[in-house]
Amino acid sequence: MRIWGKVLGFLFGFMVSKSLFGALLGAWLGHMFDRGRGFDFDGMTGGKSDDVARQAAFFYATFSVMGHVAKAKGQVTNHEIAFASAYMDKLGLTNELREQAQDAFREGKSDGFPLKERLVKFKRICGNRHDLLLMFLEIQIQVAFIDGDLDTKEREVLHTIAKFLGYSVRQLDNLLEMIMASAAFHQQSGHGYQQFNGGNAPTRAGQLDNAYKILGVSKDMSMRDIKKSYRKLMSQHHPDKLIAKGLPPAMMEAAKEKTQDIQAAWDIIAKQEK
């Protein structure tokens, strides 16, 4: 008997509504998931039930697809396992939530995991909340790059994820460059957990180059356009806005870290231009 959905639904229902009624509603939604309907909620009205379902869907999809990406090369390596564990630590997941994340990760790396079907359902429940989909895709890119390399199979999986979420090949390539720059930025500054192993820390010039890449801009652009890109990224990754759109509260730390990277990148560029 599957109870994963009921437990997760109960937890998120309580977090959203702060009431027993909301928790029971979440448990009912989880029960629907356990019965095999997944997150196929046609006719969503935008009420509390939708908020619970969307948060539960994001949480489940994040870790199950993470498991699938981790196994893209044939087997899950110690790097991927360490990343998943560190990511759960960073989010502060304990007890039931951590167990649910681990269960989803294991399901994702199992043979026959229906990636496309899950992505279609996930996108449907997220609707036009593009910032939420962007956050999800960025997390999966981090998993693929955890060992400092991106092989053909990992790239194929990322292209599939991007495609079903509505992103073009060019958009994915731009995100890949931004994530790589962010990883190098972390390595140089020494904050956060390490995403890559080996290599020399970037020089000051390299740090500036990474700052431009994090903002998705080039040195040739005007400060006005660079600032515009910076503000757009900050808005897209603002934790409170993402929570309002369906990001599970337990994953707020991931959004905070992203905004810190964006802010640090802007500060470096702004200082350089003075």
PEHU-V544002 format. One record per residue. RES is the residue in one small letter. SS is DSSP state (a for helix, b for strand, c for the rest). PSI is psi in degrees with one decimal (NA if undefined). OMEGA is omega in whole degrees, -180 to 180 (999 if undefined). Layout:
# PEHU-V544002
RES&SS&PSI&OMEGA / RES&SS&PSI&OMEGA
This chain:
# PEHU-V544002
m&c&127.0&-179 / r&c&129.3&-180 / i&c&2.5&-176 / w&a&-47.7&-178 / g&a&-39.4&-179 / k&a&-46.1&-179 / v&a&-49.8&-178 / l&a&-41.0&178 / g&a&-42.0&179 / f&a&-45.8&-178 / l&a&-47.2&-179 / f&a&-33.7&177 / g&a&-40.6&180 / f&a&-40.2&-179 / m&a&-37.0&-178 / v&a&-46.6&-172 / s&a&-17.9&-176 / k&c&32.1&-180 / s&c&159.0&178 / l&a&-36.2&-180 / f&a&-45.5&180 / g&a&-37.9&179 / a&a&-41.4&179 / l&a&-36.7&177 / l&a&-42.5&178 / g&a&-39.6&179 / a&a&-37.6&178 / w&a&-42.7&178 / l&a&-39.2&177 / g&a&-36.2&178 / h&a&-39.8&177 / m&a&-38.5&178 / f&a&-44.9&-179 / d&a&-30.0&-179 / r&a&-1.3&174 / g&a&2.0&-179 / r&a&-7.5&180 / g&c&-141.0&180 / f&c&39.8&-179 / d&c&74.9&-177 / f&c&92.7&178 / d&c&145.6&178 / g&c&33.0&178 / m&c&139.4&-171 / t&c&-6.6&180 / g&c&8.3&-179 / g&c&-165.5&-178 / k&a&-36.9&-179 / s&a&-37.0&178 / d&a&-39.5&179 / d&a&-45.0&-180 / v&a&-47.8&-178 / a&a&-40.3&-177 / r&a&-41.5&179 / q&a&-42.5&178 / a&a&-39.1&179 / a&a&-42.1&-179 / f&a&-45.7&-179 / f&a&-50.5&-179 / y&a&-48.7&-177 / a&a&-38.9&-179 / t&a&-50.6&-174 / f&a&-29.4&178 / s&a&-44.5&178 / v&a&-33.1&175 / m&a&-42.9&178 / g&a&-38.4&180 / h&a&-42.8&179 / v&a&-40.9&-178 / a&a&-29.6&-177 / k&c&7.4&-175 / a&c&-34.3&-178 / k&c&1.1&177 / g&c&-35.8&177 / q&c&153.1&-179 / v&c&125.0&-179 / t&c&171.4&177 / n&a&-29.6&179 / h&a&-47.6&-179 / e&a&-41.1&179 / i&a&-42.7&180 / a&a&-39.5&179 / f&a&-48.8&-179 / a&a&-43.3&-180 / s&a&-44.2&180 / a&a&-36.0&180 / y&a&-41.1&177 / m&a&-37.2&177 / d&a&-44.5&-178 / k&a&-35.4&180 / l&c&-8.3&180 / g&c&27.1&-179 / l&c&127.6&178 / t&c&162.8&174 / n&a&-121.6&-172 / e&a&-44.7&-177 / l&a&-39.6&179 / r&a&-39.8&178 / e&a&-39.9&180 / q&a&-38.2&177 / a&a&-41.1&179 / q&a&-39.7&178 / d&a&-42.5&180 / a&a&-40.8&179 / f&a&-44.2&179 / r&a&-39.0&179 / e&a&-39.2&-179 / g&a&-33.0&-179 / k&c&4.3&178 / s&c&154.9&178 / d&c&138.8&178 / g&c&13.9&178 / f&c&123.1&-176 / p&c&73.5&-175 / l&a&-52.8&-175 / k&a&-41.6&179 / e&a&-42.6&-180 / r&a&-37.6&179 / l&a&-38.6&179 / v&a&-44.6&180 / k&a&-39.9&180 / f&a&-45.3&-180 / k&a&-36.2&-179 / r&a&-44.1&-177 / i&a&-25.8&177 / c&a&-22.8&180 / g&c&-134.5&-178 / n&c&23.7&179 / r&c&77.7&-173 / h&a&-32.3&179 / d&a&-36.0&179 / l&a&-42.3&179 / l&a&-36.8&178 / l&a&-44.7&179 / m&a&-42.5&180 / f&a&-46.6&-179 / l&a&-39.2&179 / e&a&-37.9&179 / i&a&-42.5&-179 / q&a&-33.8&177 / i&a&-40.5&178 / q&a&-39.6&180 / v&a&-45.4&-178 / a&a&-31.4&-176 / f&c&4.6&-171 / i&c&-30.9&-180 / d&c&10.4&178 / g&c&8.8&-178 / d&c&154.7&179 / l&c&102.5&-178 / d&c&179.0&-175 / t&a&-44.7&-177 / k&a&-39.1&178 / e&a&-40.4&179 / r&a&-39.0&179 / e&a&-41.8&179 / v&a&-42.9&179 / l&a&-38.9&178 / h&a&-37.1&177 / t&a&-45.3&179 / i&a&-47.9&-179 / a&a&-44.3&-178 / k&a&-47.5&-177 / f&a&-15.3&175 / l&a&-4.8&176 / g&c&20.3&-180 / y&c&141.8&-180 / s&c&168.8&177 / v&a&-41.9&-180 / r&a&-42.0&179 / q&a&-39.8&178 / l&a&-44.2&179 / d&a&-39.8&178 / n&a&-40.0&178 / l&a&-38.5&178 / l&a&-44.4&-180 / e&a&-39.8&-180 / m&a&-39.7&-180 / i&a&-40.8&178 / m&a&-42.3&179 / a&a&-39.2&179 / s&a&-38.9&179 / a&a&-44.1&179 / a&a&-35.9&179 / f&a&-43.3&178 / h&a&-41.2&-178 / q&a&-39.0&-179 / q&a&-39.8&-175 / s&a&-23.9&177 / g&c&10.6&178 / h&c&154.3&-178 / g&c&-179.3&179 / y&c&154.3&-178 / q&c&135.0&179 / q&c&-18.2&180 / f&c&160.9&177 / n&c&143.2&176 / g&c&-175.6&179 / g&c&158.9&179 / n&c&149.2&178 / a&c&142.7&-179 / p&c&149.5&174 / t&c&176.2&179 / r&a&-38.6&178 / a&a&-38.5&178 / g&a&-35.4&178 / q&a&-40.3&178 / l&a&-41.5&178 / d&a&-42.5&179 / n&a&-36.1&179 / a&a&-43.0&178 / y&a&-42.7&-178 / k&a&-37.3&179 / i&a&-36.7&179 / l&c&-4.1&179 / g&c&33.6&-178 / v&c&174.3&177 / s&c&163.3&-179 / k&c&-26.0&-177 / d&c&-12.9&-179 / m&c&153.8&178 / s&c&155.6&178 / m&a&-29.8&178 / r&a&-45.4&-180 / d&a&-36.0&178 / i&a&-43.2&179 / k&a&-35.1&178 / k&a&-42.3&178 / s&a&-41.3&179 / y&a&-47.2&-179 / r&a&-36.8&179 / k&a&-44.3&180 / l&a&-40.6&179 / m&a&-38.7&179 / s&a&-40.9&-179 / q&a&-32.5&-175 / h&c&9.8&-180 / h&c&120.9&-176 / p&a&-45.8&-178 / d&a&-39.9&179 / k&a&-39.8&180 / l&a&-38.6&177 / i&a&-43.2&180 / a&a&-28.6&-178 / k&a&-8.0&176 / g&c&3.7&176 / l&c&127.9&179 / p&c&136.7&179 / p&a&-32.6&-179 / a&a&-16.0&-177 / m&a&13.7&-179 / m&a&-34.2&-178 / e&a&-34.8&179 / a&a&-41.2&179 / a&a&-39.5&179 / k&a&-42.5&-180 / e&a&-38.9&180 / k&a&-44.1&179 / t&a&-32.2&177 / q&a&-40.2&177 / d&a&-44.5&-179 / i&a&-44.1&180 / q&a&-43.3&-180 / a&a&-40.1&179 / a&a&-43.8&179 / w&a&-41.8&-179 / d&a&-40.9&180 / i&a&-43.8&-180 / i&a&-44.2&-179 / a&a&-40.4&180 / k&a&-38.8&-180 / q&a&-34.1&-175 / e&a&-10.5&-179 / k&c&NA&999
